[in-house]
Amino acid sequence: MAGREVGKSRKRPSIGKAAESFQTKLIASLRYVRRKGSREDLAQNRSSLFLAAFFRLPNELHVHILTDLCISDLLVLRRTCRALNDLIATCGPSLVRYWSKHRMGSLHTQLYPPPPPNGADLHYLLAMRRRHIASIRLTRQLVDFVLGDTLQQTSQRQRRVWTSVYEKMIPLVFGVGYFLEEHRRAVLERDLGRIRPRSHIGYDICTTAGITNQERAIFNRLDPPLRLQFYFMYCFVLQVLTRKLRTPTYAGSMEKFLRGWSEQRVCSEDIAFVLVLGGIGQIAKLLACPTYGERRRLLHTFITRLSPHESVTWRKHWRDVGVISPALLDDMPCTSIGITQLEQIWEPLIKELVKPESREFTECQKAKYMEVKASRKFVNELMGYDIFRGRLADEEDSEDEEHRVQ
């Protein structure tokens, strides 16, 4: 009996008592040496009692309360104290299941299936949040491009029509981000970790041919009715990015020479580099730069900061790209990475799928692809109307007028 009593006395305190003790010590350490008045002490005591009572609640109630918060609020709450951080980490699997079922769209869970309950944590929600924010930012930049550069004199009717279809672009941009992310993963899995003589091969970035087989596997995971729409959105993003990285037409030959724009033009290899390794997040940052010079500097910084020979923080940037393994990071200075050529990303696969003998698309979709590809009016096909005029496609007056739309 005495042994049992001793065992009971040495039992670990519950999470509620541990949290109460932690909160008491934390508040005591933050108190001023001298206090005037009793209202502040009373408020702090009430706060400590509230937190202690909160930690004593059952885990089901904790999950129910935390599900009403957005992810940004959860991040702020995790930084308040260690007890709340441990509580949110404990409720992580339940939060992932709730968000996957009630908060995320079908496209999100289809492309990025949630992990099993025993392996689910907040990292999955944080990664999905980053992808969603990148999709929204890039969509806003595309909207600014159409309304600011193409539609110099935009009427209220055109803006209302564009606003009505703004949300339609977000899932398509999200799908493009998924394709580029999986393309990058396939490229890195192909080139990283291979055994090679460390003395002969140094860090190198080169262009290689397309990876059609890997892209086909990625393409099959997209929603079949929207596969061609995803490709048109990719072409539109590439069209906008190429134009934004082109030398401004207003700059004369002397200005281009003084600024160095004539000697260091942005080539297709640089655009392929930012597409594959940067994804839609880096594209959104580039398009957000107001001037051509700032876009050039940001592109140069993104390319050089991944080089072990030009940046001291290259490990951090490669982790952001997705290379987490310490062994692969140690091998990076002796690695040659092949970036797919710009004209070989996604385009050869679509050409193969729209061949007459292919059954991937219907004849109507194949004809529409040929028409859109010839005119390069990708955004008009995405929106279902002439975005450059703000009216439906069937409202065209004549074929001559249609050909004048650029």
Secondary structure, DSSP 8 states (H G I E B T S, - for coil): -HHHHHHHHTS---HHHHHHHHHHHHHHHHS-SS--SSHHHHHHHHHHHHHHHHHTS-HHHHHHHHTTS-HHHHHHHHTT-HHHHHHHHHTHHHHHHHIIIIIS-HHHHHHS----GGG--HHHHHHHHHHHHHHHHHHHHHHHIIIIII-SS--HHHHHHHHHTHHHHHHHHHHHHHHHHHHHHHHHHHHTT----TTT---EEEEE---HHHHHHHHHTS-GGGHHHHHHHHHHHHHHHHHHTS--TTS-HHHHHHHTTTTS---HHHHHHIIIIIHHHHHHHHHH-SSHHHHHHHHHHHHHTT-TTT-TTHHHHHHHHT---HHHHHTGGG-EEEEE-GGGSSHHHHHHHTSTT--SS-HHHHHHHHHHHHHT-HHHHHHTEETTTTEEGGG---HHHHHT--
